[in-house]
Amino acid sequence: MTLQAALPRELYVDPEAFVRERDRVLLHEWTCVGRVADLGLHEPERVAVVEVLGESMIVTSDAGGALHAAYNVCRHRGSQLFPTEPGLPPQLCGAKSIRCPYHSWTYGLDGSLLRAPHTEEGDLDPPEFSLHVVGVEAWGGFVFVHPTPRSAARLTESVGRATGTLARYDLATLVTGLTLTYEVAANWKVIAENYNECYHCGPVHPELSRLVPSFAGGGVGLDWDAGIPHREGAWTFTMTGTTERSPLPGLDDDEKTRHKGELVYPNLMLSASADHVAAFTLRPLAVGRTAIDCRLLFHPSEVEKASFDPSDAGDLWDLVNRQDWAICESVQRGMSSRAYTHGWFAPMEDDSADIRRWLLPRLEQPGG
């Protein structure tokens, strides 16, 4: 049996390696920052202030509903346009323009400079003082930003596989019915690799393995394109394996009884059940600390019912999540030992090597 070497220790535990990875790779990728509707951006003239890898950014919808994004930095003297502190949740508000609280320089929702008081007699050229642009696009009801838009590939390159395998779930129409938030003492790659394999499911997730028996077999031969079947009589991810909610409209016969999963690098994990989709957004905070938002997405017709209760799905996901986070934190502690140099991938973990295949070419690019 051939084992493949995993990423070296420093990429999980060294603060300097984390900064290098952030600056050379993550700040040059499309990053999911949440749902369009949850950020209020499904309506015109709205503003959401979000934090991405230590950078504060403004995402707006203009009067016509088009999305724009920029760094939360005034072009005059560098004041934050919306004062905020690291680690805070998104700030949401309505606005027709953005005024700096320091000297009242005012910007349009597209980032253009509208007014700079007491500069009328100078030679200030407004187009040269627009806000520093951030790339922004929506896919599947999610908002993605690109901190370095000049080097941005098309978002479709990142979401291409998920666009195909999850097409019938119609992600853009789903609405958030429940949000679970966590802070995990582990590197974001530990969490992504754990999500990307089921070798651990038998030992770590006994309840989940009873619901989906093939998960207990180490993840060998799982056909994720077709979906993974549940046990007899079960068809969704809830504590009982059933629910009173209807399957999402448009699913094929397999999708009404099976489970699918996708990982959109670097920070969006999607687990699709017949009646809901669990969407995990990873927010790396430090080399050994990651914030996670787990949103359970349902069809709006179900959420609008007076009887809507997502707890059957929420209880299972919270149980499974906490099992995952606990083992990921144990992995992080083990990786921090002087005895650890790098891990190994067994054959059934081959998909987990994707993080290596995804990261290393980007990390080694000159001038990243």
C-alpha positions in Angstrom: 0.0 0.0 0.0 1.5 3.4 -1.1 1.1 6.3 1.2 1.3 9.9 0.0 3.1 12.5 2.1 0.9 15.4 3.3 1.8 19.0 3.6 4.8 19.8 5.9 4.2 20.7 9.5 5.0 24.4 9.2 2.0 25.1 6.9 -0.3 24.2 9.7 1.5 25.6 12.8 4.0 28.3 11.8 2.6 31.9 12.1 5.1 33.1 9.4 4.0 30.4 7.0 0.4 31.4 7.6 1.2 35.0 6.7 3.0 33.9 3.6 0.1 31.6 2.6 -2.4 34.5 3.2 -0.4 37.0 1.2 0.7 34.8 -1.7 -2.4 32.6 -2.1 -5.6 33.4 -0.1 -5.6 37.1 -0.9 -5.4 36.1 -4.6 -8.4 33.8 -4.5 -12.2 34.2 -4.6 -13.4 34.0 -1.0 -17.0 33.4 0.1 -18.3 36.0 2.6 -21.9 34.8 3.1 -25.3 34.8 1.5 -26.5 37.7 -0.7 -29.8 37.9 1.3 -28.2 37.5 4.7 -26.0 40.4 3.9 -29.0 42.5 2.8 -27.6 42.8 -0.7 -30.6 41.3 -2.4 -32.1 44.8 -2.1 -30.8 48.0 -3.7 -28.8 50.7 -1.9 -27.5 48.4 0.8 -24.0 48.1 2.4 -22.3 45.2 4.2 -19.0 45.6 5.9 -17.2 42.3 6.1 -13.8 41.1 7.2 -11.6 38.9 4.9 -8.3 37.6 6.1 -7.7 40.6 8.4 -8.9 43.1 5.8 -12.1 45.2 6.3 -14.1 45.4 3.0 -17.3 47.1 1.9 -19.8 45.3 -0.3 -22.7 47.3 -1.7 -25.7 46.9 -3.9 -26.3 50.1 -5.9 -29.6 51.7 -6.9 -29.9 49.2 -9.8 -29.0 46.2 -7.6 -25.6 45.7 -9.0 -22.9 44.5 -6.6 -19.7 46.5 -5.9 -16.9 46.0 -3.4 -14.0 48.1 -2.1 -11.5 48.2 0.8 -12.9 50.0 3.9 -10.3 52.8 3.5 -10.8 56.4 2.6 -8.5 57.6 -0.2 -7.9 60.9 1.7 -6.1 60.0 4.9 -6.8 56.3 5.3 -9.6 56.5 7.9 -12.0 53.5 7.9 -15.2 54.6 6.2 -17.1 52.3 8.6 -15.2 52.1 11.8 -14.9 48.5 12.9 -12.6 46.2 14.9 -11.2 42.8 13.9 -13.4 39.8 14.6 -16.7 41.6 14.6 -19.7 40.2 12.5 -20.7 42.0 9.3 -22.2 45.5 9.7 -25.3 46.0 7.6 -27.1 49.2 6.7 -28.9 51.0 4.0 -27.2 53.9 2.2 -27.3 56.1 -0.9 -23.7 57.1 -0.6 -20.8 56.5 1.8 -19.3 59.5 3.8 -16.0 59.3 5.6 -16.5 60.2 9.3 -13.1 62.0 9.4 -13.2 64.7 6.7 -16.5 64.0 4.9 -15.1 62.8 1.7 -18.2 61.1 0.1 -18.3 58.1 -2.3 -20.9 56.5 -4.5 -22.0 53.0 -3.8 -19.8 52.0 -6.8 -16.8 53.5 -5.0 -16.5 56.7 -7.1 -15.6 59.9 -5.3 -18.6 62.2 -5.3 -17.4 65.0 -3.0 -14.2 66.2 -1.3 -15.0 69.3 0.8 -12.8 72.4 0.4 -10.9 71.0 -2.6 -12.9 72.8 -5.2 -10.1 75.2 -6.2 -7.5 72.5 -6.4 -6.5 70.1 -9.2 -8.0 67.0 -7.6 -9.2 64.6 -10.3 -12.1 62.5 -8.8 -11.6 59.4 -10.9 -8.1 59.1 -9.5 -9.5 59.0 -5.9 -12.1 56.3 -6.2 -12.0 53.6 -3.5 -9.6 50.7 -3.9 -11.7 48.1 -5.8 -12.3 44.6 -4.6 -13.7 42.0 -7.1 -17.2 40.8 -6.3 -19.5 38.2 -7.8 -22.5 36.2 -6.7 -22.9 32.5 -7.3 -25.6 30.2 -6.0 -26.9 33.0 -3.7 -23.4 33.4 -2.2 -21.3 36.5 -2.3 -17.6 36.1 -3.3 -14.9 38.8 -3.1 -11.5 38.8 -4.6 -9.0 41.1 -2.7 -6.7 41.3 -5.7 -9.0 41.7 -8.7 -6.3 42.5 -11.2 -5.0 38.9 -10.8 -8.5 37.3 -10.6 -9.4 34.3 -12.7 -13.1 33.9 -13.4 -15.2 32.8 -10.4 -16.6 30.1 -12.7 -13.2 28.3 -12.5 -13.6 27.9 -8.7 -17.2 26.9 -8.7 -17.3 24.9 -11.9 -17.6 21.4 -10.4 -20.2 22.5 -7.8 -22.2 24.2 -10.5 -22.6 20.9 -12.3 -23.1 18.4 -9.4 -25.4 20.7 -7.4 -27.3 22.2 -10.4 -30.7 20.8 -9.4 -30.6 22.1 -5.8 -31.0 25.6 -7.2 -28.9 27.1 -4.5 -29.7 30.7 -5.4 -33.3 30.3 -4.4 -32.7 28.8 -1.0 -32.9 30.8 2.2 -31.1 30.5 5.5 -33.3 28.8 8.1 -30.6 28.3 10.8 -27.0 29.5 11.4 -24.6 27.8 13.7 -21.4 29.6 14.5 -18.1 28.2 15.9 -14.5 29.1 16.5 -12.2 26.2 16.1 -8.6 26.0 17.4 -7.3 24.5 14.2 -5.8 25.6 10.9 -8.3 26.0 8.1 -6.6 23.3 6.1 -7.1 20.8 8.8 -10.8 21.5 8.7 -11.0 21.4 4.9 -9.0 18.1 4.7 -11.2 16.6 7.3 -14.3 17.6 5.3 -12.8 16.1 2.2 -12.5 12.5 3.5 -14.6 9.9 5.2 -11.8 7.7 6.5 -12.6 9.3 9.9 -16.4 8.9 9.8 -16.6 5.5 11.5 -14.5 6.4 14.5 -15.6 10.0 14.9 -19.3 10.0 13.7 -21.1 6.9 15.0 -24.5 8.5 14.6 -23.8 9.8 11.1 -22.4 6.4 10.1 -25.6 4.7 11.3 -27.6 7.1 9.1 -25.2 6.6 6.1 -23.7 3.1 6.6 -21.2 3.4 3.7 -19.5 6.3 5.6 -18.3 3.8 8.2 -16.3 1.9 5.6 -13.5 4.3 5.4 -14.8 6.2 2.4 -13.6 3.6 -0.2 -15.5 3.7 -3.5 -18.0 6.4 -2.6 -19.6 7.8 -5.8 -20.1 11.5 -4.8 -21.3 12.4 -8.3 -24.3 10.2 -7.9 -24.6 10.8 -4.2 -24.3 8.6 -1.1 -27.4 6.6 -0.1 -28.8 6.6 3.4 -29.9 3.5 5.4 -33.2 1.9 4.5 -36.1 4.2 5.4 -33.9 7.3 5.7 -33.4 10.0 3.1 -32.0 13.2 4.7 -29.6 14.5 7.3 -31.7 14.8 10.4 -31.6 12.9 13.7 -34.2 10.4 12.4 -33.1 10.4 8.8 -36.6 11.8 7.8 -38.5 15.1 8.1 -41.9 16.5 7.4 -40.3 18.9 4.9 -40.6 18.1 1.2 -37.6 17.4 -0.9 -36.3 20.4 -2.8 -38.1 20.8 -6.1 -36.2 19.7 -9.2 -34.1 17.0 -7.7 -33.7 13.7 -9.6 -34.7 10.4 -8.0 -31.2 9.7 -6.6 -30.9 13.2 -5.1 -34.2 12.6 -3.2 -32.6 9.8 -1.3 -28.9 10.5 -1.3 -26.4 13.0 0.0 -23.9 15.0 -2.0 -20.9 17.1 -0.9 -18.6 19.7 -2.5 -15.7 21.8 -1.4 -15.2 25.1 -3.2 -11.7 26.2 -2.5 -10.6 27.8 -0.4 -13.4 28.3 2.1 -16.9 27.1 1.1 -18.0 23.5 2.0 -21.4 22.4 0.8 -23.3 19.3 2.0 -26.6 18.8 0.1 -29.5 16.7 1.5 -32.9 16.2 -0.1 -34.6 18.9 1.9 -31.8 21.3 2.8 -28.2 22.2 2.1 -25.6 22.8 4.8 -23.1 25.6 3.8 -19.9 26.0 5.8 -17.9 29.3 5.4 -14.4 29.1 6.8 -12.8 32.3 8.0 -9.1 31.8 8.8 -8.2 34.0 11.8 -4.7 32.8 12.6 -2.5 29.9 11.9 -4.3 27.8 14.5 -7.7 29.4 14.7 -10.7 29.3 12.3 -14.2 30.8 12.6 -16.9 28.8 10.9 -20.5 29.8 9.9 -22.7 26.8 9.2 -25.9 27.9 7.4 -28.7 25.5 6.8 -30.5 26.5 3.6 -34.1 25.5 2.9 -36.6 26.2 0.2 -38.4 29.5 0.9 -41.9 27.7 0.8 -40.8 25.6 3.8 -39.3 28.5 5.8 -42.5 30.6 5.3 -44.7 27.9 7.0 -45.8 28.8 10.5 -44.8 25.2 11.5 -41.2 25.6 10.2 -38.7 24.1 12.6 -35.1 23.4 11.4 -34.1 21.8 14.7 -34.2 18.2 13.4 -31.5 19.0 10.9 -29.8 21.5 13.2 -29.4 19.0 16.0 -27.7 16.5 13.8 -25.4 19.0 12.2 -24.4 20.5 15.5 -23.6 17.1 16.8 -21.6 16.1 13.8 -19.9 19.6 13.6 -18.7 19.4 17.2 -17.4 15.9 16.7 -15.4 17.2 13.7 -14.1 20.3 15.5 -13.0 18.3 18.5 -11.0 15.9 16.4 -9.6 18.8 14.2 -8.4 20.6 17.4 -6.7 17.3 18.5 -5.0 17.1 15.1 -3.8 20.7 15.5 -2.4 20.0 18.9 -0.6 16.9 17.6 0.8 18.7 14.6 2.2 21.3 17.0 4.4 18.6 18.6 8.1 18.5 17.9 7.6 14.8 17.0 5.5 15.7 14.0 7.0 16.6 10.6 4.2 15.7 8.2 1.3 13.3 7.9 0.4 10.7 5.3 -2.6 10.0 3.1 -3.9 6.5 2.8 -5.4 5.5 -0.6 -9.0 6.1 0.6 -7.9 9.6 1.6 -6.7 10.6 -1.9 -9.3 13.3 -2.2 -7.8 15.0 0.8 -4.6 15.4 -1.1 -6.5 17.9 -3.2 -5.5 20.6 -0.6 -1.9 19.9 -1.5 -2.6 19.9 -5.2 -4.6 23.1 -4.9 -2.2 25.0 -2.5 1.3 24.1 -3.5 1.3 25.4 -7.1 -0.2 28.7 -5.9 2.2 29.0 -3.0 5.2 28.4 -5.4 4.1 31.0 -8.0 6.7 33.8 -8.3 5.4 37.1 -7.1 2.2 35.7 -5.7 
